[in-house]
Amino acid sequence: MKRTVPMDKLTDVLEGIGQAPVKKRAITNHSVLNEAYHYAKPSSFSRGMRIDLNGLTILLISGTASIDEHGKSIHIGDFHAQLRRTFANITGLLASEGRTWHDIVRTTCYLRDIDRDYEAFNEGRTAFFQGQALNPVPASTCVEARLCRPELLVEIEAIAMFRTVNESDTNKT
């Protein structure tokens, strides 16, 4: 049996959605990354931001690199190891929200030297995505950039999106 919703009710619902507050909070995972404001030279940014939009959640993961849980750069000079640690850090941030790479819809990738490292980057990214069984893979852009620390060779930021159930919906049984 098909239910129909009167147009005035639908209009009320749509207006309510448009006026619903946007909930946001910082995300982190101290087992893989410290907070940037704890650096010797503090930086003012969150590792990620969770935005809840009336049943749709977006995770904005800040540019992440081969940094350990103490804020130190690791795997200096080893592009492959830096890339693996970068993916592990993003994986940890996703896990802190109960999510995986299957929720990632976009990445932006920054390489210190795109001419030297792009082939290794693309091979490593492809292997990682295959290991995660991603299909489709996220939309992505890769650019050359001067990174925040001279020893870092790769940095990746990511956006994840997923549906959530509103608590009020679960009480309507």
N, C-alpha and C positions, 0 to 999 in steps of 0.2 A: 504494500500500500504506500503510495507516494504522498508525502506530506508537503503541503504548500505553506509558505510563510507570507502573511499579508505584507504588502509593500511598506506600510507605515512601520511595522515591526522591523523589517529589514533595514529601513532607514535609521531607526533607533539604534540597532546593533552596529551598523557601520559608523554612525556618529560616535558611539561609545568606544569603538576601536580607535578611532582617530584621536580621541581625547584621553585614552588610557595612558597612564604614566609610563615612561621608559625607565626600566630598572637597570642599573648598571653597577658592577663591582669589579675590583681588580682580581685577577687570578694569578696564582703562583704555585710553585712546587719546590720547596726548599731542599728536597733531596737531590735535585739536579741543578738548581740555579738559586743564587742568592738574589736579594733585591738590589737594583742598580743604585739606589740611594745609600747603600752600605759600602760602595766602592771607596777607595782612598780619595778619589776625586768624584764625589757623589754626582749622580745623574738623576734627573727628575722624569722618570717614566715608569709605568707598570710593565711587568713582563707580559701581561695580557689583560684584556678587558672583556667581561661577559656582559652582553646586552640582551635583556629579555623584552621581547616585543609581543606581548599578548599571544603566547603560544609558539612563537618563533624565537630561537636563541641564536645569537651570533657571537662567536669568539674571535676577537681580534688579537692575534699573537704578534707582539712586537718583534722587530728584527732580532733574531737569535743566532748565536754563533757558538764556537767551541770554547765555552766558558764553563768552569766547574762550579760546584756548590759553594765555593769560597770566593767566587768572583774572579778567579785567575784564568788567564788564557791557557789553554792546554793544546798539546799536539802541535807545537810551534814547528813550522816548516813542512808539515805532513798534510797535504791537501786532503787525501782520502780519509785520514783519521779525523780531521777537522769537520769534514762533511758528515761522517758517521755520528760524531758527538752533537753536531747541530741538529740532525734528525732525532737523536735520542732526547735532546733537550725539549724539542717541540713535542715529541711523543709524551714526555713527562708532564708538560703543561696540559696537553689534551687529557691525559689520564687523571689529572687533578680535578677535572670536570666530568669524569666518567665517559670521555669521548675517545675516538680513535681517528686515524688518518682517513677513514671512510667518511668522516664528516667534513673534511677539508674541501673547500670549493675553489680556492685560489691561493697561489703562492707568488711572492715576489722574491727573486733571488739576486743577490749582489755578489759579484766576484771582484776581487782586487785586480786580477789580471785576466780578462776574459779571453784574450788570444791564447795565453798559456794554459788556462785551466778549464775552458768550456768543455772540451771533449771528455776530460776526466769527470767533470761535474755531471754532464749529461749521462754518462755511463753509470755513475754512482746513484744518481737520482732514479734512473730507469730501473736499476737493480733493486733499490729500496722500494719503489712503488710496486714492482712485481712481487717482492717479498711480502708486501702488505695486501696483495691481491686487489689492487685498486683498479676498478673499471666502472666508470671512466676515471682517468687521472684528472687531477685538478687543473684548472686554467692556470697559466703561469707566464710570468715575464722574467727575463734574466738580463741584467745590465751590469756593466762595469762601474764600480764605485770605489771611492776612497773610504774605507771602513773606519770605525771609531778607534781601533787600535792597529798599529802598523803590522803586528804579527798575525792578525786575522786574515784569512784568505777567502772566506765565504761567510755569508750571513743570509738568513732566510726569514721572511715574515709570512704569516699565513692567516687565512680567514676560514673559519668553520661555521657551518649553519646546520641547525637541526630543529625539529619540532619538539615541543614539550607539551605536557598535559597540564592545564591549569588546575590547581587544587580545587577550585570551585566546581570544575567539571567532574572530578572524581566523586564529589559529594552528591551528585545528581543521579542517584540510582533508583 
